[in-house]
Amino acid sequence: MAGGSFLDRTVAPSMAAFASAVGDRRAVWDRIVGHLATVYGLQGEPLFYGRDAGWVLRYRRSGRTLLVLLPEAGAFRALVVVGPSIAEAAAALPLELGVRAALEHAHAYPDGRWIWIDVASEAVADDVVRLVELKSPPPRRPRRGPGAILAS
């Protein structure tokens, strides 16, 4: 497992710095971040995750962590905790082979399986979004905040 891009605990990176750190995977990063902003009205919260991972972006809804994004040099990983209540539904999803392997091989803790996913393509990004939506279904009403797209 590679380390994060931002290891200096004293300096929290900006959203622009997070996005630029992922290099060629910027479009895939923007796809996930944009979905969370548009559908849930969420903005990432910088969080220092430790000396090896450094700074990450954490997305929370109603006090629950939905997703953690860890930027690395020219890449990024997503952490989704699949709890026992959605484990069966997650196993039934049509997932990319790498995501399926990560789900099946993750150790089962009492709070769920901690799945670290290397997000290398749009298909994998879609799997991350599906897992997030399984954890917390999107709101029925359109979001009215930053990034919200409202039909006219």
N, C-alpha and C positions, 0 to 999 in steps of 0.2 A: 504494500500500500504506500503510495507516494505521499509526501507531505503537502500541506496547503501552500498557497501562494503568499499569504500574508501572515508572517510569523511574529511580527513585532507587536506585542500585547499593548503597547502604549499608544499606538496609532490605529484607529479604526478606519478601514478603507471606505471610500465613497461608493455609491451604487455604480458610478461610471468605472471606477477602478475594478470592482468585482467583474463587471461585464467585459472589460478589456483584457483581464487576466486569462480568460478562457480561450483566447486566440481564435482559431478557425471554427470553433464551436459556438461562436457568438450567436448565430441565428437560432441554434437549438436552445441556448440559454434564454434568449429573448422570447422564444416560444413558450417556455414554461413560466417565466416571470410574467409575461404578458397575460397568460391564461389566468394566473392567480390574481392579477390586478383587475382584469376585466370581469371574471366570473365571481370571484369572492370579494373583490375590493380590498385585497391585501397588498401590503408593501413589506418587503423583507426587512428583518431586524438584524443588524450586524451583531454577532455574538462571538466572543473569543472561546474557542472550543478546546483549547489546550495547546501545549508547546509543539506537538507534532502536526496537528490539523490547522492551527492558527485561527484566523477569522473566517466565519461562515455566515451565510444568510439563513436565518430561521424564519419560517412562516408559521404563524399561529392563528387559530380561530377559536374563539370562546375558551381561551386558556389552554387549548390542546395544540401541541405541535403537529402540524400537518406534514411538513417537509423541511429538510435542511439541505442547502446547496453548498458544496465545498469546492471552491475554485482551486485548480491546480495549474501548473505551467502548461498553457495551451489546451487544457481539458477541464472537466469538472465531473464530480460525482454527486449523486442525490442519495439522501438517507430517508427512507420511509419505514416507519415502524408499523408492521402489519399485526394488529392485535388479534387475540383469540376470537373475538366476535366477528371478524371479517376474514379470518384465515381460509375458511372453506370457499368463500366467494372469490378471494384473491387467487386461489389455486385453480378455480374454474375459468378465470379470464384467459383470453387468447394472448399470451405474452411472447415477446421475442425470446429466443433461446437463452441468451445471456441473463435476461431478467428472470426467466423461469428457473434457471440454475441457481441464481442468487437467492431466490425465494425458497427453493427446496433445500439448499445447503445452509441456510442461516440457522443459527442455534435458536431454539425456542426458549425465551425467557418468560417469566410470569406476565410481563407487560406486552409480550409479542415477539415477533422476529424482526430484528434490526437488519434491514436490507440495504446494503451499499450498492448502488447501481452506477456503473460507468456510463454516462450519457454521451454516446458517440454518434447518434443519428436521430432523425425526427421520429422514427418508429419507436425507439427507446424512450424518447421524450413523451410520446403519446402513452406509453405504458406507465410512466411515472405519473402522468396526469390521471390515468384511469385508477391507479392505486390511491392517489390523493382523493379522488371523487368517491371512491369506495369508503375511505375513512370518514369523509365529511361530504355528504351530497351537496351539490351546488344549491344556492338559495333559489327559491321559486320565482322571486321577483328580481328584476334587473337591478344591478348595483348602481348606486348614484354617488360615486366617489371618483377619485383620480383613476383614470384609465377605463372608466365605465363607457360602454357603447350603448346608447339608447336608440331604439327604433323611433322614427318620426311618424 
